[in-house]
Amino acid sequence: MAQLRQEVDPSEVGLDVKALDRLDQHFAHYVDEGRLPGYLVSVARGGRIAHLTTQGHRDLAAGLPVEPDTIWRMYSMTKPVTAVAILLLVEDGVLSLDDPVGRLLPEFAEPRVYVSGSGADMVTRPADGPILVRHLLSHTAGLTFAFYHAHPVDARYREAGLEFSVPAGADLAETMAVYARMPLQFEPGTQWNYSVGFNVLGRVIEVVSGQRLDEFFADRIFRPLGMPDAGLHIVPEQADRLSELYGETEDGGIAAIPGLPLRGRPRLLSGSGGLAATAYDYHRFAEMLRRGGELDGVRLLSAASVDLLSANHLPGGADLRTFGAPPHQEPGNDGLGFGLGVSVVIDPARTLAPSGLGTYGWTGAATTAFWVDPAHDLTVQFHTQLRPKSLKIFPELRRLVHESILD
């Protein structure tokens, strides 16, 4: 069975063993306090895994430990995979980043933009221009999520039954019709707002390729890269390796909560948050990116496409705090731009946690994270299964990994 293994001593690749021990102790303390069920963290330099730790449980009630082959709900770490799928279609010559989405999905052909009011009194107008594929990839399309409570359009999403991002019981095509009826918060390309846009991209992939989304991912990404457990659902023989999902309680503890249904093929195949995978699988994906689109002799993407994915696409070199909608105008977004499905460090002096210039990656709702640090030749991933309320893992993880770099 394919699983991660430590391949080299940290000191051989310029990493501080004592600093990595501090990292382990820091997160083990959260497990001991009952604030995390368990976790896996890996740090690779130059493609070789120099640090790999598992701690705690994937299933507390059953007493099952986290192991290297544990399967995790990746949630929004699905988005970089979807971005790569779009770039494959661009390289195939059947799609352009500047294609109007309405040409591919006719329900989006006449978008309308919010002007004023709320509820039945909401006023909208025709958009000045179309939503482009690149707007969806960079979260600048004007779409939103229902869980925000910052704008009247957020409330319109809730009224449409999108509290959980998708309508109950709908498939991907049916979901597009609901999204397309929603007004845009702003003119496409004029602001950044995290949104349901990657589900729209999932449908674009289906329409352009003629394949279901899970089939395209498997044929064009997972099998070529050797990601044996990755998919948009799990099969029965994988079920006992799937981690349970936990939520943070009001008193700072954790309790099991329902997770994304993964046992059996879902009706809605989500390019936004549907992926399940092991750390081995996602390491393979991240290493392909670090190596400029190639892994073990398999060329998945051109180096130019990886450069495009990991470049800042916000106008004028802006960061997320200055270009973001109000929910994103927070200190944690200082110095971070946004590429195609990934955040990008554009000013390390201003980021909340130490980071190398050009570092890119993303996170998932169940407290998963990955990043590629080209300046230090690192790929890092962290996995647990916790829907947090107050626990802030990622700045601490970035700082502790950064402190381990000796050269």
C-alpha positions as CSV (number, residue, x, y, z in Angstrom):
1,M,0.0,0.0,0.0
2,A,1.3,3.4,-1.0
3,Q,2.1,5.6,2.0
4,L,4.5,8.3,3.1
5,R,7.8,7.4,4.7
6,Q,10.6,9.6,5.9
7,E,13.4,9.4,3.4
8,V,16.2,11.5,4.8
9,D,17.4,13.0,8.1
10,P,16.4,16.6,8.4
11,S,20.0,17.7,9.0
12,E,21.1,16.3,5.6
13,V,18.8,18.8,3.8
14,G,19.4,21.8,6.0
15,L,16.5,21.5,8.5
16,D,16.9,21.8,12.2
17,V,15.9,18.6,14.1
18,K,15.3,20.4,17.3
19,A,13.0,22.9,15.7
20,L,11.0,20.1,14.1
21,D,10.8,18.5,17.5
22,R,9.3,21.7,18.8
23,L,6.7,21.6,16.0
24,D,5.7,18.1,17.1
25,Q,5.5,19.0,20.7
26,H,3.4,22.0,20.0
27,F,0.7,20.1,18.2
28,A,0.9,17.0,20.4
29,H,0.0,19.4,23.2
30,Y,-3.3,20.2,21.4
31,V,-4.0,16.4,21.2
32,D,-3.2,15.9,24.8
33,E,-5.5,18.7,25.8
34,G,-8.3,17.3,23.7
35,R,-8.3,20.2,21.2
36,L,-7.3,18.1,18.2
37,P,-8.2,14.4,17.7
38,G,-4.9,13.7,15.9
39,Y,-2.8,14.9,13.0
40,L,-0.2,14.2,10.4
41,V,2.5,16.6,9.4
42,S,5.1,16.2,6.7
43,V,8.0,18.4,5.5
44,A,9.9,17.6,2.4
45,R,12.9,19.4,1.0
46,G,14.2,18.8,-2.5
47,G,11.5,16.2,-2.9
48,R,12.6,14.0,0.0
49,I,10.5,13.7,3.1
50,A,12.7,14.9,6.0
51,H,10.0,15.0,8.7
52,L,6.9,12.9,9.1
53,T,4.8,12.7,12.3
54,T,1.5,11.1,13.1
55,Q,-0.1,11.7,16.5
56,G,-3.5,10.9,18.1
57,H,-6.5,9.3,16.6
58,R,-8.4,9.3,13.3
59,D,-11.4,7.9,15.2
60,L,-11.5,8.6,19.0
61,A,-14.5,6.4,19.8
62,A,-13.0,3.4,18.1
63,G,-9.5,4.1,19.4
64,L,-8.1,4.0,15.8
65,P,-4.8,6.0,15.5
66,V,-3.7,8.4,12.8
67,E,-1.5,6.5,10.4
68,P,0.4,7.5,7.2
69,D,-2.3,5.9,5.1
70,T,-5.3,7.6,6.8
71,I,-7.7,9.2,4.4
72,W,-8.7,12.8,5.0
73,R,-11.5,15.0,3.8
74,M,-9.6,17.7,1.9
75,Y,-12.5,20.1,1.5
76,S,-11.1,23.3,-0.1
77,M,-7.7,21.6,-0.9
78,T,-9.8,20.3,-3.8
79,K,-9.6,23.7,-5.4
80,P,-5.9,23.5,-6.5
81,V,-6.7,20.1,-8.2
82,T,-9.6,21.8,-10.0
83,A,-7.3,24.6,-11.1
84,V,-4.8,22.1,-12.5
85,A,-7.7,20.3,-14.4
86,I,-8.7,23.7,-16.0
87,L,-5.1,24.3,-17.0
88,L,-4.9,20.8,-18.6
89,L,-7.9,21.8,-20.8
90,V,-6.2,25.1,-21.6
91,E,-3.1,23.2,-22.7
92,D,-5.3,20.8,-24.7
93,G,-6.4,23.9,-26.7
94,V,-10.1,23.4,-25.9
95,L,-10.4,26.2,-23.3
96,S,-9.1,29.7,-22.6
97,L,-8.8,31.5,-19.3
98,D,-10.5,34.4,-21.1
99,D,-13.5,32.4,-22.3
100,P,-16.8,33.8,-21.0
101,V,-18.4,31.3,-18.7
102,G,-21.7,32.1,-20.3
103,R,-20.5,30.7,-23.6
104,L,-19.8,27.3,-21.8
105,L,-22.7,27.4,-19.4
106,P,-25.5,29.4,-21.0
107,E,-27.3,30.1,-17.7
108,F,-24.4,32.5,-16.9
109,A,-24.7,34.4,-20.1
110,E,-26.5,37.5,-18.7
111,P,-25.1,38.1,-15.2
112,R,-26.6,40.9,-13.0
113,V,-24.8,42.9,-10.4
114,Y,-26.0,44.1,-7.0
115,V,-26.9,47.8,-6.8
116,S,-28.8,48.4,-3.6
117,G,-31.4,47.1,-1.1
118,S,-32.1,43.6,0.2
119,G,-34.6,40.9,0.1
120,A,-37.6,41.7,-2.2
121,D,-36.3,45.3,-2.5
122,M,-32.9,44.3,-3.9
123,V,-32.0,46.3,-7.0
124,T,-29.6,44.8,-9.6
125,R,-28.4,45.8,-13.1
126,P,-26.8,44.0,-16.0
127,A,-23.1,43.4,-15.6
128,D,-20.8,45.5,-17.7
129,G,-18.9,42.5,-18.8
130,P,-19.0,38.7,-18.7
131,I,-17.7,36.4,-16.0
132,L,-14.5,34.8,-17.4
133,V,-12.9,31.5,-16.5
134,R,-10.0,33.4,-15.0
135,H,-12.4,35.3,-12.7
136,L,-13.6,31.9,-11.3
137,L,-10.1,30.7,-10.8
138,S,-9.0,33.8,-8.9
139,H,-12.3,34.3,-6.9
140,T,-12.9,37.6,-8.6
141,A,-16.2,36.7,-10.3
142,G,-18.5,38.3,-7.8
143,L,-20.0,35.1,-6.5
144,T,-20.1,34.4,-2.7
145,F,-20.9,31.8,0.0
146,A,-24.1,31.8,2.0
147,F,-22.2,31.5,5.3
148,Y,-21.0,35.0,5.1
149,H,-23.2,37.6,6.8
150,A,-21.6,40.7,5.3
151,H,-23.6,41.6,2.2
152,P,-27.3,41.4,1.1
153,V,-26.3,38.9,-1.7
154,D,-25.0,36.5,1.0
155,A,-28.6,36.5,2.4
156,R,-30.0,35.8,-1.1
157,Y,-27.8,32.7,-1.2
158,R,-29.3,31.5,2.1
159,E,-32.8,32.2,0.8
160,A,-32.0,30.0,-2.2
161,G,-31.1,27.0,-0.1
162,L,-27.4,27.4,-0.4
163,E,-26.5,27.3,3.3
164,F,-24.2,24.4,2.5
165,S,-23.0,25.8,-0.8
166,V,-25.2,23.5,-2.9
167,P,-28.9,22.9,-3.1
168,A,-30.1,19.7,-1.3
169,G,-30.3,16.8,-3.6
170,A,-29.1,18.6,-6.7
171,D,-26.4,17.5,-9.1
172,L,-23.7,19.8,-10.5
173,A,-25.7,20.9,-13.6
174,E,-28.8,21.6,-11.5
175,T,-26.7,23.6,-9.1
176,M,-25.5,25.9,-11.8
177,A,-29.1,27.0,-12.5
178,V,-29.4,28.1,-8.9
179,Y,-26.0,29.9,-8.8
180,A,-26.8,31.7,-12.1
181,R,-30.0,33.2,-10.6
182,M,-28.0,34.9,-7.9
183,P,-26.8,38.5,-8.4
184,L,-23.1,39.2,-8.4
185,Q,-21.8,41.2,-5.4
186,F,-19.6,43.2,-7.7
187,E,-18.5,43.7,-11.3
188,P,-16.3,40.7,-12.4
189,G,-12.6,41.3,-11.9
190,T,-13.0,44.3,-9.5
191,Q,-12.8,42.6,-6.1
192,W,-11.8,39.3,-4.4
193,N,-14.4,37.2,-2.6
194,Y,-14.1,33.5,-1.7
195,S,-17.0,31.8,-3.2
196,V,-18.7,28.8,-4.8
197,G,-16.9,29.5,-8.1
198,F,-14.9,26.3,-8.1
199,N,-18.1,24.3,-8.3
200,V,-18.9,26.3,-11.4
201,L,-15.4,25.3,-12.7
202,G,-16.2,21.7,-12.0
203,R,-19.2,22.0,-14.3
204,V,-17.0,23.8,-16.9
205,I,-14.6,20.8,-16.8
206,E,-17.5,18.4,-17.4
207,V,-19.0,20.3,-20.3
208,V,-15.7,21.0,-22.1
209,S,-14.2,17.5,-21.5
210,G,-17.4,15.4,-22.0
211,Q,-16.5,13.5,-18.8
212,R,-17.9,13.5,-15.3
213,L,-15.7,15.4,-12.9
214,D,-14.4,12.4,-10.9
215,E,-13.6,10.6,-14.2
216,F,-11.6,13.5,-15.5
217,F,-9.7,13.9,-12.2
218,A,-8.9,10.2,-12.2
219,D,-7.9,9.9,-15.9
220,R,-5.9,13.1,-16.2
221,I,-4.4,13.8,-12.7
222,F,-4.7,11.0,-10.1
223,R,-3.6,8.0,-12.2
224,P,-0.8,9.8,-14.0
225,L,0.6,11.1,-10.8
226,G,0.2,7.8,-8.9
227,M,-2.4,9.0,-6.3
228,P,-4.1,5.7,-5.6
229,D,-6.5,6.7,-2.9
230,A,-7.5,10.2,-4.2
231,G,-11.1,10.6,-5.4
232,L,-14.4,12.3,-4.9
233,H,-15.8,9.3,-3.0
234,I,-14.3,6.3,-1.2
235,V,-14.9,2.6,-2.0
236,P,-15.7,0.1,0.7
237,E,-12.2,-1.2,1.1
238,Q,-11.0,2.3,2.0
239,A,-13.8,3.0,4.5
240,D,-11.9,1.9,7.7
241,R,-9.0,4.3,6.9
242,L,-11.3,7.4,6.6
243,S,-10.9,9.8,9.5
244,E,-13.9,10.8,11.5
245,L,-14.8,14.5,11.4
246,Y,-14.9,16.6,14.6
247,G,-16.1,20.1,15.5
248,E,-14.8,22.4,18.1
249,T,-17.3,22.8,21.0
250,E,-18.1,26.0,22.9
251,D,-15.8,25.0,25.8
252,G,-12.8,24.4,23.5
253,G,-13.2,20.6,23.3
254,I,-14.1,18.5,20.3
255,A,-17.1,16.3,19.4
256,A,-17.8,14.1,16.3
257,I,-20.0,15.8,13.7
258,P,-21.4,14.7,10.3
259,G,-18.9,15.0,7.5
260,L,-19.2,15.3,3.7
261,P,-20.9,12.1,2.5
262,L,-18.1,10.1,0.8
263,R,-19.2,6.5,1.0
264,G,-20.6,5.9,-2.5
265,R,-20.5,8.2,-5.4
266,P,-22.2,11.5,-4.5
267,R,-24.9,13.0,-6.8
268,L,-23.0,16.3,-6.8
269,L,-19.3,16.0,-7.7
270,S,-17.7,19.1,-6.1
271,G,-14.7,20.8,-7.6
272,S,-14.8,23.1,-4.6
273,G,-14.6,20.7,-1.7
274,G,-15.3,17.1,-2.6
275,L,-11.8,15.5,-2.5
276,A,-10.7,12.7,-0.2
277,A,-7.1,11.6,-0.2
278,T,-4.1,10.4,1.8
279,A,-1.1,12.4,2.7
280,Y,0.8,10.3,0.1
281,D,-1.6,11.3,-2.6
282,Y,-1.4,15.0,-1.8
283,H,2.3,14.9,-1.5
284,R,2.5,13.6,-5.0
285,F,0.3,16.4,-6.2
286,A,2.3,19.1,-4.4
287,E,5.6,17.6,-5.6
288,M,4.4,17.8,-9.2
289,L,3.8,21.5,-8.6
290,R,7.2,22.0,-6.9
291,R,8.9,20.3,-9.9
292,G,7.2,22.6,-12.4
293,G,4.5,20.2,-13.6
294,E,6.5,16.9,-13.8
295,L,6.8,14.0,-11.4
296,D,8.8,10.7,-11.9
297,G,9.1,11.2,-15.6
298,V,5.4,12.1,-16.1
299,R,4.9,15.6,-17.5
300,L,1.4,16.6,-16.3
301,L,1.6,20.4,-16.9
302,S,4.1,22.7,-18.6
303,A,6.3,24.7,-16.3
304,A,4.7,27.8,-17.7
305,S,1.3,26.6,-16.6
306,V,2.6,26.0,-13.0
307,D,4.1,29.5,-13.1
308,L,0.7,30.9,-14.1
309,L,-1.1,29.0,-11.4
310,S,1.3,30.3,-8.7
311,A,1.5,33.9,-9.8
312,N,-0.5,36.7,-8.2
313,H,-3.5,37.5,-10.4
314,L,-4.9,40.4,-8.3
315,P,-4.8,43.6,-10.3
316,G,-1.8,45.9,-9.8
317,G,0.0,43.4,-7.5
318,A,-2.6,43.9,-4.8
319,D,-2.9,41.7,-1.7
320,L,-6.0,40.0,-0.4
321,R,-6.5,42.5,2.4
322,T,-6.6,45.5,0.1
323,F,-8.5,43.9,-2.8
324,G,-10.8,41.6,-0.8
325,A,-14.4,42.1,0.1
326,P,-15.1,43.1,3.7
327,P,-14.9,39.6,5.2
328,H,-11.3,39.3,3.9
329,Q,-10.0,42.7,5.0
330,E,-8.1,41.3,8.0
331,P,-4.4,41.3,9.0
332,G,-4.0,37.6,8.1
333,N,-4.3,38.6,4.4
334,D,-1.6,41.2,4.5
335,G,1.2,40.3,2.0
336,L,-0.8,37.5,0.4
337,G,-1.9,37.7,-3.3
338,F,-4.0,35.0,-5.1
339,G,-3.1,32.9,-8.0
340,L,-5.3,30.2,-9.6
341,G,-6.8,28.3,-6.7
342,V,-3.9,29.1,-4.3
343,S,-2.8,32.0,-2.2
344,V,0.7,33.4,-3.0
345,V,3.1,35.2,-0.7
346,I,4.0,38.5,-2.4
347,D,5.4,40.4,0.6
348,P,7.0,38.2,3.3
349,A,7.6,41.3,5.5
350,R,3.9,41.8,5.9
351,T,2.5,38.3,6.2
352,L,1.1,37.2,9.6
353,A,3.5,34.2,9.7
354,P,7.0,33.9,8.3
355,S,7.0,32.7,4.7
356,G,9.3,32.6,1.7
357,L,8.6,34.9,-1.2
358,G,6.5,33.1,-3.8
359,T,5.2,30.4,-1.3
360,Y,1.8,29.2,-2.5
361,G,-0.8,26.8,-1.3
362,W,-4.2,26.5,0.3
363,T,-6.2,25.1,3.2
364,G,-9.3,23.1,3.9
365,A,-12.3,23.5,6.2
366,A,-11.3,20.6,8.4
367,T,-7.9,22.2,9.2
368,T,-5.9,20.7,6.4
369,A,-3.1,22.7,4.7
370,F,-0.4,22.4,2.1
371,W,2.1,24.8,0.6
372,V,5.0,24.8,-1.8
373,D,7.9,27.2,-0.9
374,P,10.0,27.5,-4.0
375,A,12.6,29.8,-2.3
376,H,13.4,27.1,0.2
377,D,12.6,24.0,-2.0
378,L,9.9,22.8,0.5
379,T,6.6,21.1,0.3
380,V,4.6,20.9,3.6
381,Q,1.3,19.4,4.5
382,F,-0.7,19.2,7.7
383,H,-3.9,17.0,8.1
384,T,-6.4,16.7,10.8
385,Q,-10.2,16.6,10.8
386,L,-11.5,19.5,12.9
387,R,-14.0,22.2,12.0
388,P,-12.6,24.9,14.2
389,K,-14.3,27.9,15.9
390,S,-11.3,29.5,17.7
391,L,-8.3,27.3,17.2
392,K,-5.8,28.9,14.8
393,I,-3.4,26.2,13.5
394,F,-2.0,27.6,10.3
395,P,0.0,30.7,11.4
396,E,1.6,28.5,14.1
397,L,2.4,25.8,11.6
398,R,4.0,28.3,9.2
399,R,6.1,29.8,11.9
400,L,7.3,26.5,13.3
401,V,8.3,25.1,9.9
402,H,10.0,28.3,8.9
403,E,12.1,28.2,12.1
404,S,13.4,24.8,11.1
405,I,15.1,26.1,7.9
406,L,18.9,26.4,8.4
407,D,19.9,27.4,4.9
